[in-house]
Amino acid sequence: MEVMQVLHMNKGNGETSYAKNSVVQSNIISLGRRVTDEALKKLMMSNSEISSLGIADLGCSSGPNSLLSVSNIVDTIQNVCLDLDRSVPELRVSLNDLPSNDFNYIFASLPEFYDRLKKRDNNNECLGFDRKGGGQCFVSAVPGSFYGRLFPRQSLHFVHSSSSLHWLSQVPCGEVSKEDGVVITADLDNKGKIYLSKTSPKSTHKAYALQFQTDFLVFLRSRSEELVPGGRMVLSFLGRSSLDPTTEESCYQWELLAQALMSMANEGIIKEEKIDAFNAPYYAARAEELKMAIEKEGSFSIDRLEISPVNWEGGSVTEESYALLRSKPEALASGRRVAKTIRAVIEPMLEPTFGHNVMDGLFERYAKIVGEYSYVSSPRYAIVNVSLVKMG
């Protein structure tokens, strides 16, 4: 599977599109806003004379969330400048995702985004605020993998990424050997599963952890080149708090999807060999793994690192939220909503292996399995929010 080609959300504005099924990701952005606001305030207070600010949102995807993070960032910068009684700098905003992303959806949303900024400016003027001629916002798109350089040296002041860094640059390789001086890599040994599971061998666990470390180091080195000294990053992604990578918070959405696939294989609808050959380019890292890579790369210091639980619909983890799922009809309804969210994200990855014609049936099964599981359990994700400062 060529990750660069298939790692994109369902495009357009249809019923299975990411645009219609991305509330969870929106809630994750909201969850991380406090960390983002804090980092921006510190950035602005330490750069009082700056007239042009470089901002990048990495893994922007498409749909309503694509400009949500940018809107939040712009609002915070403007509010901080008003509080400090200083000019709002010119903002150079770069939206990044893989070339297969639906950038057309984003471009079509820009007029509304600019209109909102203009209305805010007019409101500020009516209230007597003087921005002293600054504050223009210029938005551009930069297609490419963030596991590599994307921007000129020291051109960025602030980097943001939400719900993206749990995706790997490639599916991890299995055992590596040499024959006659040629390096040979084998497929992962992960029979009947599509991600790490209780039955996955230790070699598969090791391969996933190694791939994450390799990718995250490349990410840090690339951003180190692109950020100015004192520049900041806020990264938010699915992770885990447990040492065990097969706990519910880090992988169970994949475990249940594997069950749905295996039920289809048992009925002869798909071949089991295809399930064995498919592995998700995903990894839920724990805090210690992040700290290890950050310390090894050496360009950044951690300003804040938090891990917060959310339920599978992106809401707060409370007794009240799970009490609703003790009703079987509500649990099944929740399963359908969760399945639509997952489908909008991973269907493009599944189609090349399993075929377009089985997707409806697969996610109907998946919705039922998720609903039944939600009725007897309390499924949750662990969201990592980390704020980093470029040293030097």
For each residue, the residues with C-beta under 8 A, 3 or more apart:
1: 6 171 278 281 349 352 353
2: 5 6
3: 6 7 167 168 169 170 171 281
4: 7 98 99 100 145
5: 2 100
6: 1 2 3 100 348 349 351 352
7: 3 4 98 100 167 281 348 349
8: 11 61 97 98 100 101 102 348
9: 17 18 22 61 62 63 101 102 344 345 348
10: 14 16 17 18 21 343 344 345 347 348
11: 8 17 18 62 102 105
12: 17 19 102 105
13: 17 19 20 105
14: 10 17 20
15: 20
16: 10 20 21 340 343 344 347
17: 9 10 11 12 13 14 20 21 63 344
18: 9 10 11 21 22 61 62 63 102 344 345
19: 12 13 22 62 63 64 105
20: 13 14 15 16 17 63 344
21: 10 16 17 18 340 341 343 344
22: 9 18 19 25 26 61 63 64 65 341 344
23: 26 27 313 314 341
24: 27 28 310 312 313 314 341
25: 22 28 29 61 65 162 163 314
26: 22 23 29 30 64 65 68 314
27: 23 24 30 31 310 313 314 315
28: 24 25 31 32 162 163 236 310 314 383
29: 25 26 32 33 65 68 69 72 162 163 236
30: 26 27 33
31: 27 28 236 308 310 383 385
32: 28 29 35 36 162 234 236 383 385
33: 29 30 36 37 72
34: 37 38
35: 32 38 39 234 236 304 306 385 387
36: 32 33 39 40 69 72 73 76 160 234 387
37: 33 34 40 41 72 76
38: 34 35 41 42 304 387
39: 35 36 42 43 158 232 233 234 303 304 387
40: 36 37 43 44 73 76 77 80 158 232
41: 37 38 44 45 76 80
42: 38 39 45 46 232 303
43: 39 40 46 47 157 158 230 231 232
44: 40 41 47 48 77 80 81 84
45: 41 42 48 80 84
46: 42 43 230
47: 43 44 50 53 157 230
48: 44 45 84 86
49:
50: 47 53 89 157
51: 87 89 90 134
52: 89 90 92
53: 47 50 77 89 90 91 92 157 158
54: 92 94 151 155 156 157 158 228
55: 70 73 91 92 93 94 156 157 158 159 160
56: 93 94 95 96 142 150 151 156 158 159 160 226
57: 60 69 70 73 93 94 95 96 160 161
58: 96 97 146 150 159 160 161 164
59: 96 97 146 161 162 163 164 165 167
60: 57 66 69 95 96 97 101 106
61: 8 9 18 22 25 65 66 97 101 163 164
62: 9 11 18 19 66 97 101 102 103 105 106
63: 9 17 18 19 20 22 66 105
64: 19 22 26 67 68 109
65: 22 25 26 29 61 68 69 162
66: 60 61 62 63 69 70 95 105 106 109
67: 64 70 71 106 109 110 113
68: 26 29 64 65 71 72
69: 29 36 57 60 65 66 72 73 160 162
70: 55 57 66 67 73 74 93 95 113 139
71: 67 68 74 75 113 116
72: 29 33 36 37 68 69 75 76
73: 36 40 55 57 69 70 76 77 93 158 160
74: 70 71 77 78 91 93 117 137
75: 71 72 78 79 120
76: 36 37 40 41 72 73 79 80
77: 40 44 53 73 74 80 81 88 89 91
78: 74 75 81 82 88 120 124 131 135
79: 75 76 82 83
80: 40 41 44 45 76 77 83 84
81: 44 77 78 84 86 87 88 89 131 135
82: 78 79 85 124 129
83: 79 80
84: 44 45 48 80 81
85: 82
86: 48 81
87: 51 81 131 132 133 134 135
88: 77 78 81 91 131 134 135
89: 50 51 52 53 77 81 134 135
90: 51 52 53 134 135 136 137 138
91: 53 55 74 77 88 135 136 137 138
92: 52 53 54 55 138 140
93: 55 56 57 70 73 74 137 138 139 140
94: 54 55 56 57 139 140 141 142 150 151 156
95: 56 57 60 66 70 103 106 139 140 141 142
96: 56 57 58 59 60 141 142 143 144 146 150
97: 8 58 59 60 61 62 101 103 143
98: 4 7 8 101 143 144 145
99: 4 143 144
100: 4 5 6 7 8 348
101: 8 9 60 61 62 97 98 143
102: 8 9 11 12 18 62 105 106
103: 62 95 97 106 107 141 143
104: 107 108
105: 11 12 13 19 62 63 66 102 108 109
106: 60 62 66 67 95 102 103 109 110 141
107: 103 104 110 141
108: 104 105 111
109: 64 66 67 105 106 112 113
110: 67 106 107 113 114 139
111: 108 114 115
112: 109 115 116
113: 67 70 71 109 110 116 117 139
114: 110 111 117 118 137
115: 111 112 118 119
116: 71 112 113 119 120
117: 74 113 114 120 121 137
118: 114 115 121 122
119: 115 116 122 123
120: 75 78 116 117 123 124
121: 117 118 124 125 131 135
122: 118 119 125 126
123: 119 120 126 127
124: 78 82 120 121 127 129 131
125: 121 122 128 129 130
126: 122 123
127: 123 124
128: 125
129: 82 124 125
130: 125
131: 78 81 87 88 121 124 134 135
132: 87
133: 87
134: 51 87 88 89 90 131
135: 78 81 87 88 89 90 91 121 131
136: 90 91
137: 74 90 91 93 114 117
138: 90 91 92 93
139: 70 93 94 95 110 113
140: 92 93 94 95
141: 94 95 96 103 106 107
142: 56 94 95 96 150 151
143: 96 97 98 99 101 103
144: 96 98 99 148 150
145: 4 98 148 169
146: 58 59 96 150 161 164 219 222
147: 169 215 218 219 222
148: 144 145 218 222
149: 222 225 226
150: 56 58 94 96 142 144 146 222 226
151: 54 56 94 142 155 156 226
152: 155 226
153: 225 226
154: 225 226 227 228 229
155: 54 151 152 226 228
156: 54 55 56 94 151 159 223 226 227 228 231
157: 43 47 50 53 54 55 227 228 231 232
158: 39 40 43 53 54 55 56 73 231 232 233 234
159: 55 56 58 156 223 226 227 231 232 233 234
160: 36 55 56 57 58 69 73 233 234 235
161: 57 58 59 146 164 165 233 234 235 236 237
162: 25 28 29 32 59 65 69 235 236 237
163: 25 28 29 59 61 166 236 237 238
164: 58 59 61 146 161 167 237
165: 59 161 216 219 235 237
166: 163 237 238 239 282 283 284 285
167: 3 7 59 164 281 282
168: 3 171 172 211 212 215 281 282 283
169: 3 145 147 211 215 218 281
170: 3 211 281
171: 1 3 168 188 279 280 281
172: 168 188 204 207 208 210 211 279
173: 176 185 186 187 188 207 211
174: 185 186 187 188 189 203 204 207
175: 185 186 203
176: 173 183 184 185 186
177: 183 184 186
178: 181 182 183 184
179: 182 184
180:
181: 178
182: 178 179
183: 176 177 178
184: 176 177 178 179
185: 173 174 175 176
186: 173 174 175 176 177 189
187: 173 174 277
188: 171 172 173 174 203 204 207 279
189: 174 186 200 201 203 204
190: 193 194 195 197 200 201 204 276 279
191: 199 276
192: 199 258 262 272 275 276
193: 190 196 197 199 200 254 255 258 275 279
194: 190 254 257 258 261 275 278 279 280
195: 190 251 254 255 258 279 280 282
196: 193 200 204 205 208 245 246 250 251 254
197: 190 193 200 246 251 254 255 258
198: 246
199: 191 192 193
200: 189 190 193 196 197 204 205 246
201: 189 190 204 205
202: 205 206
203: 174 175 188 189 206 207
204: 172 174 188 189 190 196 200 201 207 208
205: 196 200 201 202 208 209 245
206: 202 203 209 210
207: 172 173 174 188 203 204 210 211
208: 172 196 204 205 211 212 245 283
209: 205 206 212 213 245 283 289
210: 172 206 207 213 214
211: 168 169 170 172 173 207 208 214 215 283
212: 168 208 209 215 216 283 285 289
213: 209 210 216 217 289 292 293
214: 210 211 217 218
215: 147 168 169 211 212 218 219
216: 165 212 213 219 220 285 289 290 293
217: 213 214 220 221 293 296 297
218: 147 148 169 214 215 221 222
219: 146 147 165 215 216 222 223
220: 216 217 223 224 293 294 297 299 300
221: 217 218 224 225 297 299
222: 146 147 148 149 150 218 219 225 226
223: 156 159 219 220 226 227 233 390
224: 220 221 227 297 299 300 390
225: 149 153 154 221 222
226: 56 149 150 151 152 153 154 155 156 159 222 223
227: 154 156 157 159 223 224 231 232 233 390
228: 54 154 155 156 157 231 390
229: 154 390 391 392
230: 43 46 47 389 390
231: 43 156 157 158 159 227 228 389 390
232: 39 40 42 43 157 158 159 227 303 387 388 389 390
233: 39 158 159 160 161 223 227 300 387 388 390
234: 32 35 36 39 158 159 160 161 385 386 387 388
235: 160 161 162 165 384 385 386 388
236: 28 29 31 32 35 161 162 163 383 384 385 386
237: 161 162 163 164 165 166 285 383 384
238: 163 166 250 284 381 382 383 384
239: 166 250 284 285 286 287 290 307 382 383 384
240: 245 247 249 250 284 285 286 307 382
241: 249 286 287 307 382
242: 245 247 249 250 286
243: 286
244: 247
245: 196 205 208 209 240 242 250 251 283 284 286
246: 196 197 198 200 250 251
247: 240 242 244 250 251 252
248: 251 252 377 379 380
249: 240 241 242 252 284 309 380 381 382
250: 196 238 239 240 242 245 246 247 284 382
251: 195 196 197 245 246 247 248 254 255 284
252: 247 248 249 255 256 373 379
253: 256 257 312 338 342 370 379
254: 193 194 195 196 197 251 257 258 280 282
255: 193 195 197 251 252 258 259
256: 252 253 259 260 366 369 370 373
257: 194 253 254 260 261 342 346 366
258: 192 193 194 195 197 254 255 261 262 275
259: 255 256 262 263 369
260: 256 257 263 264 362 363 365 366 369
261: 194 257 258 264 265 270 275 354 362
262: 192 258 259 265 266 272 275
263: 259 260 266 267 365
264: 260 261 267 269 270 358 361 362 365
265: 261 262 268 269 270 271 272 275
266: 262 263
267: 263 264
268: 265
269: 264 265 358 361
270: 261 264 265 274 275 354 355 358
271: 265 274 275
272: 192 262 265 275 276
273: 276 277
274: 270 271 277 278 353 354
275: 192 193 194 258 261 262 265 270 271 272 278
276: 190 191 192 272 273
277: 187 273 274 353
278: 1 194 274 275 350 353 354
279: 171 172 188 190 193 194 195
280: 171 194 195 254 346 349
281: 1 3 7 167 168 169 170 171 349
282: 166 167 168 195 254
283: 166 168 208 209 211 212 245
284: 166 238 239 240 245 249 250 251 382
285: 166 212 216 237 239 240 289 290 384
286: 239 240 241 242 243 245 289 290
287: 239 241 290 291 305 307 384
288: 291 292
289: 209 212 213 216 285 286 292 293
290: 216 239 285 286 287 293 294 305 384 386
291: 287 288 294 295 302 305
292: 213 288 289 295 296
293: 213 216 217 220 289 290 296 297
294: 220 290 291 297 300 302 388
295: 291 292 298
296: 217 292 293
297: 217 220 221 224 293 294 300
298: 295
299: 220 221 224 390 391 392
300: 220 224 233 294 297 388 389 390 391
301: 388 389 391
302: 291 294 305 386 387 388
303: 39 42 232 387 388 389
304: 35 38 39 385 386 387
305: 287 290 291 302 384 385 386 387
306: 35 384 385 386
307: 239 240 241 287 382 383 384 385
308: 31 382 383 385
309: 249 317 380 381 382 383
310: 24 27 28 31 314 315 316 317 380 381 383
311: 314 315 316 317 321 322 378 379 380 381
312: 24 253 334 338 370 374 379 380 381
313: 23 24 27 334 337 338 341
314: 23 24 25 26 27 28 310 311
315: 27 310 311 321
316: 310 311 321
317: 309 310 311 321 322 378 380
318: 321 322
319: 322 323
320: 323 324
321: 311 315 316 317 318 324 325
322: 311 317 318 319 325 326 378
323: 319 320 326
324: 320 321 327 330 334
325: 321 322 330 331 334 374 375 378
326: 322 323 331 375
327: 324 330 331
328: 331 332 375
329: 332 333
330: 324 325 327 333 334
331: 325 326 327 328 334 335 371 372 374 375
332: 328 329 335 336 367 368 371 372 375
333: 329 330 336 337 371
334: 312 313 324 325 330 331 337 338 370 371 374
335: 331 332 338 339 367 368 369 370 371 372 373 374
336: 332 333 339 340 367 371
337: 313 333 334 340 341
338: 253 312 313 334 335 341 342 367 370 374
339: 335 336 342 343 363 364 366 367 370
340: 16 21 336 337 343 344 363 367
341: 21 22 23 24 313 337 338 344 345
342: 253 257 338 339 345 346 363 366
343: 10 16 21 339 340 346 347 359 363 366
344: 9 10 16 17 18 20 21 22 340 341 347
345: 9 10 18 341 342
346: 257 280 342 343 349 350
347: 10 16 343 344 350 351 359 363
348: 6 7 8 9 10 100 351
349: 1 6 7 280 281 346 352
350: 278 346 347 353 354 359 362
351: 6 347 348 354 355 356 359
352: 1 6 349
353: 1 274 277 278 350
354: 261 270 274 278 350 351 358 359 362
355: 270 351 358 359
356: 351 359
357:
358: 264 269 270 354 355 361 362
359: 343 347 350 351 354 355 356 362 363
360: 363 364
361: 264 269 358 364 365
362: 260 261 264 350 354 358 359 365 366
363: 260 339 340 342 343 347 359 360 366 367
364: 339 360 361 367 368
365: 260 263 264 361 362 368 369
366: 256 257 260 339 342 343 362 363 369 370
367: 332 335 336 338 339 340 363 364 370 371
368: 332 335 364 365 371 372
369: 256 259 260 335 365 366 372 373
370: 253 256 312 334 335 338 339 366 367 373 374 379
371: 331 332 333 334 335 336 367 368 374 375
372: 331 332 335 368 369 375 376
373: 252 256 335 369 370 376 377 379
374: 312 325 331 334 335 338 370 371 377 379
375: 325 326 328 331 332 371 372
376: 372 373
377: 248 373 374
378: 311 317 322 325
379: 248 252 253 311 312 370 373 374
380: 248 249 309 310 311 312 317
381: 238 249 309 310 311 312
382: 238 239 240 241 249 250 284 307 308 309
383: 28 31 32 236 237 238 239 307 308 309 310
384: 235 236 237 238 239 285 287 290 305 306 307
385: 31 32 35 234 235 236 304 305 306 307 308
386: 234 235 236 290 302 304 305 306
387: 35 36 38 39 232 233 234 302 303 304 305
388: 232 233 234 235 294 300 301 302 303
389: 230 231 232 300 301 303
390: 223 224 227 228 229 230 231 232 233 299 300
391: 229 299 300 301
392: 229 299
